Amino acid sequence: MNTNFQIELKYIDNDSVSCSGDGWTQSHPLVYLDLSSGEVVVCPYCSLKFQKRK
Ligand SMILES: [Zn+2]
């Protein structure tokens, strides 16, 4: 009964990550997201989710 198809969370080994879309259906200008807080960061363009790997 897992009906939610939310975008998967991507774990990153660095304090920041660059995103330019998922490479399939979406693309956008390259942006850098700050992951240093340890919280989940959502890309403002494509809604991909990133979190620093603990
Ligand atoms: Zn993005």
N, CA, C, O and the ligand as a Tripos MOL2 file, in Angstrom:
@<TRIPOS>MOLECULE
protein
  217   215    55     0     0
PROTEIN
NO_CHARGES

@<TRIPOS>ATOM
      1 N           0.8230   -1.2050    0.0000 N.3       1 MET1
      2 CA          0.0000    0.0000    0.0000 C.3       1 MET1
      3 C           0.8540    1.2510    0.0000 C.2       1 MET1
      4 O           0.4960    2.2600    0.6070 O.2       1 MET1
      5 N           1.9630    1.1820   -0.6690 N.am      2 ASN2
      6 CA          2.8190    2.3530   -0.7660 C.3       2 ASN2
      7 C           2.4030    3.1470   -1.9940 C.2       2 ASN2
      8 O           2.8670    2.8840   -3.1030 O.2       2 ASN2
      9 N           1.5300    4.1140   -1.7860 N.am      3 THR3
     10 CA          0.9580    4.8370   -2.9160 C.3       3 THR3
     11 C           1.6650    6.1530   -3.2040 C.2       3 THR3
     12 O           1.4180    6.7970   -4.2230 O.2       3 THR3
     13 N           2.5540    6.5430   -2.2850 N.am      4 ASN4
     14 CA          3.2390    7.8070   -2.5550 C.3       4 ASN4
     15 C           4.4260    7.5730   -3.4680 C.2       4 ASN4
     16 O           5.2280    6.6670   -3.2450 O.2       4 ASN4
     17 N           4.5270    8.3820   -4.4770 N.am      5 PHE5
     18 CA          5.6420    8.2370   -5.4000 C.3       5 PHE5
     19 C           6.5180    9.4830   -5.3200 C.2       5 PHE5
     20 O           6.8820   10.0840   -6.3300 O.2       5 PHE5
     21 N           6.8360    9.8410   -4.0960 N.am      6 GLN6
     22 CA          7.6630   11.0200   -3.9030 C.3       6 GLN6
     23 C           9.0480   10.8090   -4.4820 C.2       6 GLN6
     24 O           9.5380    9.6860   -4.5980 O.2       6 GLN6
     25 N           9.6490   11.9040   -4.8360 N.am      7 ILE7
     26 CA         10.9860   11.8520   -5.4070 C.3       7 ILE7
     27 C          11.9700   11.3320   -4.3700 C.2       7 ILE7
     28 O          11.9520   11.7480   -3.2110 O.2       7 ILE7
     29 N          12.8110   10.4340   -4.7960 N.am      8 GLU8
     30 CA         13.7290    9.8340   -3.8450 C.3       8 GLU8
     31 C          14.7300   10.8350   -3.3120 C.2       8 GLU8
     32 O          15.1100   11.7940   -3.9840 O.2       8 GLU8
     33 N          15.1350   10.5860   -2.1070 N.am      9 LEU9
     34 CA         16.1350   11.4130   -1.4500 C.3       9 LEU9
     35 C          17.5170   10.9390   -1.8760 C.2       9 LEU9
     36 O          17.8180    9.7460   -1.8450 O.2       9 LEU9
     37 N          18.3440   11.8870   -2.2700 N.am     10 LYS10
     38 CA         19.6920   11.5350   -2.6910 C.3      10 LYS10
     39 C          20.6790   11.9090   -1.5950 C.2      10 LYS10
     40 O          20.6850   13.0380   -1.1030 O.2      10 LYS10
     41 N          21.5060   10.9530   -1.2260 N.am     11 TYR11
     42 CA         22.5050   11.1940   -0.1820 C.3      11 TYR11
     43 C          23.8240   11.5950   -0.8070 C.2      11 TYR11
     44 O          24.3240   10.9570   -1.7330 O.2      11 TYR11
     45 N          24.3750   12.6820   -0.2660 N.am     12 ILE12
     46 CA         25.5680   13.2900   -0.8200 C.3      12 ILE12
     47 C          26.6700   13.2740    0.2290 C.2      12 ILE12
     48 O          26.4110   13.4940    1.4120 O.2      12 ILE12
     49 N          27.8890   13.0170   -0.1990 N.am     13 ASP13
     50 CA         29.0080   12.9230    0.7380 C.3      13 ASP13
     51 C          29.6580   14.2700    1.0350 C.2      13 ASP13
     52 O          30.5630   14.3440    1.8670 O.2      13 ASP13
     53 N          29.2220   15.3190    0.3800 N.am     14 ASN14
     54 CA         29.8340   16.6300    0.5520 C.3      14 ASN14
     55 C          28.8710   17.6070    1.2150 C.2      14 ASN14
     56 O          27.6890   17.3160    1.4010 O.2      14 ASN14
     57 N          29.4110   18.7840    1.5670 N.am     15 ASP15
     58 CA         28.5870   19.8200    2.1900 C.3      15 ASP15
     59 C          27.7080   20.5530    1.1950 C.2      15 ASP15
     60 O          26.8040   21.2960    1.5780 O.2      15 ASP15
     61 N          27.9770   20.3410   -0.0740 N.am     16 SER16
     62 CA         27.1500   20.9990   -1.0750 C.3      16 SER16
     63 C          27.0000   20.0750   -2.2730 C.2      16 SER16
     64 O          27.7760   19.1390   -2.4690 O.2      16 SER16
     65 N          25.9900   20.3630   -3.0560 N.am     17 VAL17
     66 CA         25.7490   19.5490   -4.2440 C.3      17 VAL17
     67 C          25.2850   20.4740   -5.3580 C.2      17 VAL17
     68 O          24.5930   21.4630   -5.1150 O.2      17 VAL17
     69 N          25.6710   20.1430   -6.5660 N.am     18 SER18
     70 CA         25.1650   20.9040   -7.6930 C.3      18 SER18
     71 C          24.0320   20.1070   -8.3300 C.2      18 SER18
     72 O          24.0620   18.8770   -8.3700 O.2      18 SER18
     73 N          23.0470   20.8230   -8.8190 N.am     19 CYS19
     74 CA         21.9100   20.1640   -9.4530 C.3      19 CYS19
     75 C          21.5690   20.9070  -10.7340 C.2      19 CYS19
     76 O          21.5260   22.1370  -10.7580 O.2      19 CYS19
     77 N          21.3340   20.1720  -11.7660 N.am     20 SER20
     78 CA         20.8590   20.7840  -13.0150 C.3      20 SER20
     79 C          19.6970   19.9890  -13.5830 C.2      20 SER20
     80 O          19.4720   19.9580  -14.7930 O.2      20 SER20
     81 N          18.9700   19.3540  -12.6910 N.am     21 GLY21
     82 CA         17.8370   18.5520  -13.1260 C.3      21 GLY21
     83 C          18.1590   17.0800  -13.0750 C.2      21 GLY21
     84 O          19.3020   16.6920  -12.8310 O.2      21 GLY21
     85 N          17.1640   16.2690  -13.3020 N.am     22 ASP22
     86 CA         17.3690   14.8300  -13.1840 C.3      22 ASP22
     87 C          17.8810   14.2130  -14.4760 C.2      22 ASP22
     88 O          18.1580   13.0140  -14.5270 O.2      22 ASP22
     89 N          18.0070   15.0170  -15.5080 N.am     23 GLY23
     90 CA         18.5980   14.5370  -16.7440 C.3      23 GLY23
     91 C          17.6440   13.8100  -17.6660 C.2      23 GLY23
     92 O          18.0450   13.3770  -18.7470 O.2      23 GLY23
     93 N          16.3990   13.6670  -17.2690 N.am     24 TRP24
     94 CA         15.4330   12.9440  -18.0980 C.3      24 TRP24
     95 C          14.3310   13.8800  -18.5620 C.2      24 TRP24
     96 O          14.3130   14.3100  -19.7160 O.2      24 TRP24
     97 N          13.4410   14.1830  -17.6880 N.am     25 THR25
     98 CA         12.2950   15.0020  -18.0760 C.3      25 THR25
     99 C          12.4840   16.4580  -17.6970 C.2      25 THR25
    100 O          11.7650   17.3330  -18.1820 O.2      25 THR25
    101 N          13.4460   16.7160  -16.8340 N.am     26 GLN26
    102 CA         13.5990   18.0730  -16.3470 C.3      26 GLN26
    103 C          15.0500   18.4920  -16.4620 C.2      26 GLN26
    104 O          15.9580   17.6740  -16.3140 O.2      26 GLN26
    105 N          15.2570   19.7410  -16.7220 N.am     27 SER27
    106 CA         16.5960   20.3040  -16.6110 C.3      27 SER27
    107 C          16.4390   21.7800  -16.3080 C.2      27 SER27
    108 O          15.4170   22.3870  -16.6300 O.2      27 SER27
    109 N          17.4360   22.3420  -15.7010 N.am     28 HIS28
    110 CA         17.3780   23.7430  -15.2990 C.3      28 HIS28
    111 C          18.7940   24.2430  -15.1360 C.2      28 HIS28
    112 O          19.7360   23.4520  -15.1660 O.2      28 HIS28
    113 N          18.9640   25.5400  -14.9640 N.am     29 PRO29
    114 CA         20.3140   26.0660  -14.7720 C.3      29 PRO29
    115 C          20.9980   25.4020  -13.5750 C.2      29 PRO29
    116 O          20.3490   25.0560  -12.5880 O.2      29 PRO29
    117 N          22.3040   25.2310  -13.6780 N.am     30 LEU30
    118 CA         23.0500   24.6020  -12.5940 C.3      30 LEU30
    119 C          22.9760   25.4430  -11.3290 C.2      30 LEU30
    120 O          23.2780   26.6360  -11.3530 O.2      30 LEU30
    121 N          22.5820   24.8340  -10.2480 N.am     31 VAL31
    122 CA         22.5400   25.5270   -8.9700 C.3      31 VAL31
    123 C          23.3110   24.7040   -7.9440 C.2      31 VAL31
    124 O          23.4400   23.4860   -8.0590 O.2      31 VAL31
    125 N          23.8080   25.4010   -6.9540 N.am     32 TYR32
    126 CA         24.5130   24.7300   -5.8660 C.3      32 TYR32
    127 C          23.6680   24.8320   -4.6050 C.2      32 TYR32
    128 O          23.1850   25.9070   -4.2470 O.2      32 TYR32
    129 N          23.5010   23.7140   -3.9490 N.am     33 LEU33
    130 CA         22.6820   23.6600   -2.7460 C.3      33 LEU33
    131 C          23.5820   23.3540   -1.5520 C.2      33 LEU33
    132 O          24.4680   22.5020   -1.6240 O.2      33 LEU33
    133 N          23.3360   24.0610   -0.4630 N.am     34 ASP34
    134 CA         24.1490   23.9090    0.7370 C.3      34 ASP34
    135 C          23.5500   22.8240    1.6270 C.2      34 ASP34
    136 O          22.4110   22.9400    2.0790 O.2      34 ASP34
    137 N          24.3140   21.7880    1.8710 N.am     35 LEU35
    138 CA         23.8300   20.6710    2.6830 C.3      35 LEU35
    139 C          24.4480   20.6620    4.0700 C.2      35 LEU35
    140 O          24.2600   19.7080    4.8240 O.2      35 LEU35
    141 N          25.1830   21.7110    4.4150 N.am     36 SER36
    142 CA         25.9820   21.6770    5.6390 C.3      36 SER36
    143 C          25.1240   21.6130    6.9040 C.2      36 SER36
    144 O          25.6230   21.2420    7.9670 O.2      36 SER36
    145 N          23.8520   21.9650    6.8050 N.am     37 SER37
    146 CA         22.9820   21.9150    7.9830 C.3      37 SER37
    147 C          22.6120   20.4860    8.3550 C.2      37 SER37
    148 O          22.1850   20.2230    9.4790 O.2      37 SER37
    149 N          22.7760   19.5590    7.4060 N.am     38 GLY38
    150 CA         22.3860   18.1830    7.6580 C.3      38 GLY38
    151 C          20.9170   17.9090    7.4100 C.2      38 GLY38
    152 O          20.4590   16.7710    7.5040 O.2      38 GLY38
    153 N          20.1820   18.9660    7.0930 N.am     39 GLU39
    154 CA         18.7580   18.8090    6.8180 C.3      39 GLU39
    155 C          18.5410   18.4520    5.3520 C.2      39 GLU39
    156 O          19.4310   18.6220    4.5190 O.2      39 GLU39
    157 N          17.3650   17.9630    5.0570 N.am     40 VAL40
    158 CA         17.0080   17.6970    3.6700 C.3      40 VAL40
    159 C          16.8610   19.0260    2.9370 C.2      40 VAL40
    160 O          16.1840   19.9370    3.4140 O.2      40 VAL40
    161 N          17.4930   19.1260    1.7860 N.am     41 VAL41
    162 CA         17.4100   20.3280    0.9670 C.3      41 VAL41
    163 C          16.6900   19.9680   -0.3250 C.2      41 VAL41
    164 O          17.0260   18.9840   -0.9850 O.2      41 VAL41
    165 N          15.7120   20.7630   -0.6720 N.am     42 VAL42
    166 CA         14.9500   20.5210   -1.8810 C.3      42 VAL42
    167 C          15.3830   21.5180   -2.9390 C.2      42 VAL42
    168 O          15.4230   22.7230   -2.6890 O.2      42 VAL42
    169 N          15.7070   21.0120   -4.1190 N.am     43 CYS43
    170 CA         16.0820   21.8970   -5.2060 C.3      43 CYS43
    171 C          14.8780   22.7530   -5.5890 C.2      43 CYS43
    172 O          13.7940   22.2210   -5.8300 O.2      43 CYS43
    173 N          15.0590   24.0860   -5.6480 N.am     44 PRO44
    174 CA         13.9330   24.9650   -5.9570 C.3      44 PRO44
    175 C          13.4410   24.8340   -7.3920 C.2      44 PRO44
    176 O          12.3310   25.2620   -7.7100 O.2      44 PRO44
    177 N          14.2450   24.2540   -8.2450 N.am     45 TYR45
    178 CA         13.8610   24.1120   -9.6440 C.3      45 TYR45
    179 C          13.1240   22.8080   -9.9110 C.2      45 TYR45
    180 O          12.0370   22.8010  -10.4890 O.2      45 TYR45
    181 N          13.7250   21.7130   -9.4890 N.am     46 CYS46
    182 CA         13.1890   20.4200   -9.9190 C.3      46 CYS46
    183 C          12.6820   19.5700   -8.7480 C.2      46 CYS46
    184 O          12.2090   18.4520   -8.9540 O.2      46 CYS46
    185 N          12.7780   20.0900   -7.5340 N.am     47 SER47
    186 CA         12.2350   19.4050   -6.3600 C.3      47 SER47
    187 C          12.9540   18.1140   -5.9990 C.2      47 SER47
    188 O          12.4610   17.3310   -5.1860 O.2      47 SER47
    189 N          14.1120   17.8910   -6.5970 N.am     48 LEU48
    190 CA         14.9170   16.7710   -6.1060 C.3      48 LEU48
    191 C          15.3280   17.0470   -4.6680 C.2      48 LEU48
    192 O          15.5450   18.1930   -4.2740 O.2      48 LEU48
    193 N          15.4310   15.9780   -3.9000 N.am     49 LYS49
    194 CA         15.7820   16.1280   -2.4820 C.3      49 LYS49
    195 C          17.1810   15.5850   -2.2440 C.2      49 LYS49
    196 O          17.5600   14.5240   -2.7390 O.2      49 LYS49
    197 N          17.9250   16.3470   -1.4760 N.am     50 PHE50
    198 CA         19.2970   15.9430   -1.1470 C.3      50 PHE50
    199 C          19.5010   16.0360    0.3460 C.2      50 PHE50
    200 O          18.9100   16.8760    1.0240 O.2      50 PHE50
    201 N          20.3570   15.1490    0.8490 N.am     51 GLN51
    202 CA         20.7570   15.2440    2.2390 C.3      51 GLN51
    203 C          22.1920   14.7570    2.3510 C.2      51 GLN51
    204 O          22.6110   13.8320    1.6540 O.2      51 GLN51
    205 N          22.9380   15.4020    3.2450 N.am     52 LYS52
    206 CA         24.3120   14.9740    3.4560 C.3      52 LYS52
    207 C          24.3040   13.6130    4.1370 C.2      52 LYS52
    208 O          23.5640   13.3860    5.0930 O.2      52 LYS52
    209 N          25.1360   12.7180    3.6300 N.am     53 ARG53
    210 CA         25.2300   11.4000    4.2190 C.3      53 ARG53
    211 C          25.8670   11.4890    5.5920 C.2      53 ARG53
    212 O          26.8800   12.1650    5.7700 O.2      53 ARG53
    213 N          25.2860   10.8210    6.5480 N.am     54 LYS54
    214 CA         25.7740   10.9170    7.9270 C.3      54 LYS54
    215 C          26.8300    9.8520    8.2000 C.2      54 LYS54
    216 O          27.3590    9.7760    9.3090 O.2      54 LYS54
    217 ZN         17.4030   20.5360   -9.4620 Zn       55 ZN55
@<TRIPOS>BOND
     1     1     2 1
     2     2     3 1
     3     3     4 2
     4     3     5 am
     5     5     6 1
     6     6     7 1
     7     7     8 2
     8     7     9 am
     9     9    10 1
    10    10    11 1
    11    11    12 2
    12    11    13 am
    13    13    14 1
    14    14    15 1
    15    15    16 2
    16    15    17 am
    17    17    18 1
    18    18    19 1
    19    19    20 2
    20    19    21 am
    21    21    22 1
    22    22    23 1
    23    23    24 2
    24    23    25 am
    25    25    26 1
    26    26    27 1
    27    27    28 2
    28    27    29 am
    29    29    30 1
    30    30    31 1
    31    31    32 2
    32    31    33 am
    33    33    34 1
    34    34    35 1
    35    35    36 2
    36    35    37 am
    37    37    38 1
    38    38    39 1
    39    39    40 2
    40    39    41 am
    41    41    42 1
    42    42    43 1
    43    43    44 2
    44    43    45 am
    45    45    46 1
    46    46    47 1
    47    47    48 2
    48    47    49 am
    49    49    50 1
    50    50    51 1
    51    51    52 2
    52    51    53 am
    53    53    54 1
    54    54    55 1
    55    55    56 2
    56    55    57 am
    57    57    58 1
    58    58    59 1
    59    59    60 2
    60    59    61 am
    61    61    62 1
    62    62    63 1
    63    63    64 2
    64    63    65 am
    65    65    66 1
    66    66    67 1
    67    67    68 2
    68    67    69 am
    69    69    70 1
    70    70    71 1
    71    71    72 2
    72    71    73 am
    73    73    74 1
    74    74    75 1
    75    75    76 2
    76    75    77 am
    77    77    78 1
    78    78    79 1
    79    79    80 2
    80    79    81 am
    81    81    82 1
    82    82    83 1
    83    83    84 2
    84    83    85 am
    85    85    86 1
    86    86    87 1
    87    87    88 2
    88    87    89 am
    89    89    90 1
    90    90    91 1
    91    91    92 2
    92    91    93 am
    93    93    94 1
    94    94    95 1
    95    95    96 2
    96    95    97 am
    97    97    98 1
    98    98    99 1
    99    99   100 2
   100    99   101 am
   101   101   102 1
   102   102   103 1
   103   103   104 2
   104   103   105 am
   105   105   106 1
   106   106   107 1
   107   107   108 2
   108   107   109 am
   109   109   110 1
   110   110   111 1
   111   111   112 2
   112   111   113 am
   113   113   114 1
   114   114   115 1
   115   115   116 2
   116   115   117 am
   117   117   118 1
   118   118   119 1
   119   119   120 2
   120   119   121 am
   121   121   122 1
   122   122   123 1
   123   123   124 2
   124   123   125 am
   125   125   126 1
   126   126   127 1
   127   127   128 2
   128   127   129 am
   129   129   130 1
   130   130   131 1
   131   131   132 2
   132   131   133 am
   133   133   134 1
   134   134   135 1
   135   135   136 2
   136   135   137 am
   137   137   138 1
   138   138   139 1
   139   139   140 2
   140   139   141 am
   141   141   142 1
   142   142   143 1
   143   143   144 2
   144   143   145 am
   145   145   146 1
   146   146   147 1
   147   147   148 2
   148   147   149 am
   149   149   150 1
   150   150   151 1
   151   151   152 2
   152   151   153 am
   153   153   154 1
   154   154   155 1
   155   155   156 2
   156   155   157 am
   157   157   158 1
   158   158   159 1
   159   159   160 2
   160   159   161 am
   161   161   162 1
   162   162   163 1
   163   163   164 2
   164   163   165 am
   165   165   166 1
   166   166   167 1
   167   167   168 2
   168   167   169 am
   169   169   170 1
   170   170   171 1
   171   171   172 2
   172   171   173 am
   173   173   174 1
   174   174   175 1
   175   175   176 2
   176   175   177 am
   177   177   178 1
   178   178   179 1
   179   179   180 2
   180   179   181 am
   181   181   182 1
   182   182   183 1
   183   183   184 2
   184   183   185 am
   185   185   186 1
   186   186   187 1
   187   187   188 2
   188   187   189 am
   189   189   190 1
   190   190   191 1
   191   191   192 2
   192   191   193 am
   193   193   194 1
   194   194   195 1
   195   195   196 2
   196   195   197 am
   197   197   198 1
   198   198   199 1
   199   199   200 2
   200   199   201 am
   201   201   202 1
   202   202   203 1
   203   203   204 2
   204   203   205 am
   205   205   206 1
   206   206   207 1
   207   207   208 2
   208   207   209 am
   209   209   210 1
   210   210   211 1
   211   211   212 2
   212   211   213 am
   213   213   214 1
   214   214   215 1
   215   215   216 2
@<TRIPOS>SUBSTRUCTURE
     1 MET1         2 RESIDUE 1 A MET
     2 ASN2         6 RESIDUE 1 A ASN
     3 THR3        10 RESIDUE 1 A THR
     4 ASN4        14 RESIDUE 1 A ASN
     5 PHE5        18 RESIDUE 1 A PHE
     6 GLN6        22 RESIDUE 1 A GLN
     7 ILE7        26 RESIDUE 1 A ILE
     8 GLU8        30 RESIDUE 1 A GLU
     9 LEU9        34 RESIDUE 1 A LEU
    10 LYS10       38 RESIDUE 1 A LYS
    11 TYR11       42 RESIDUE 1 A TYR
    12 ILE12       46 RESIDUE 1 A ILE
    13 ASP13       50 RESIDUE 1 A ASP
    14 ASN14       54 RESIDUE 1 A ASN
    15 ASP15       58 RESIDUE 1 A ASP
    16 SER16       62 RESIDUE 1 A SER
    17 VAL17       66 RESIDUE 1 A VAL
    18 SER18       70 RESIDUE 1 A SER
    19 CYS19       74 RESIDUE 1 A CYS
    20 SER20       78 RESIDUE 1 A SER
    21 GLY21       82 RESIDUE 1 A GLY
    22 ASP22       86 RESIDUE 1 A ASP
    23 GLY23       90 RESIDUE 1 A GLY
    24 TRP24       94 RESIDUE 1 A TRP
    25 THR25       98 RESIDUE 1 A THR
    26 GLN26      102 RESIDUE 1 A GLN
    27 SER27      106 RESIDUE 1 A SER
    28 HIS28      110 RESIDUE 1 A HIS
    29 PRO29      114 RESIDUE 1 A PRO
    30 LEU30      118 RESIDUE 1 A LEU
    31 VAL31      122 RESIDUE 1 A VAL
    32 TYR32      126 RESIDUE 1 A TYR
    33 LEU33      130 RESIDUE 1 A LEU
    34 ASP34      134 RESIDUE 1 A ASP
    35 LEU35      138 RESIDUE 1 A LEU
    36 SER36      142 RESIDUE 1 A SER
    37 SER37      146 RESIDUE 1 A SER
    38 GLY38      150 RESIDUE 1 A GLY
    39 GLU39      154 RESIDUE 1 A GLU
    40 VAL40      158 RESIDUE 1 A VAL
    41 VAL41      162 RESIDUE 1 A VAL
    42 VAL42      166 RESIDUE 1 A VAL
    43 CYS43      170 RESIDUE 1 A CYS
    44 PRO44      174 RESIDUE 1 A PRO
    45 TYR45      178 RESIDUE 1 A TYR
    46 CYS46      182 RESIDUE 1 A CYS
    47 SER47      186 RESIDUE 1 A SER
    48 LEU48      190 RESIDUE 1 A LEU
    49 LYS49      194 RESIDUE 1 A LYS
    50 PHE50      198 RESIDUE 1 A PHE
    51 GLN51      202 RESIDUE 1 A GLN
    52 LYS52      206 RESIDUE 1 A LYS
    53 ARG53      210 RESIDUE 1 A ARG
    54 LYS54      214 RESIDUE 1 A LYS
    55 ZN55       217 GROUP 0 **** ****
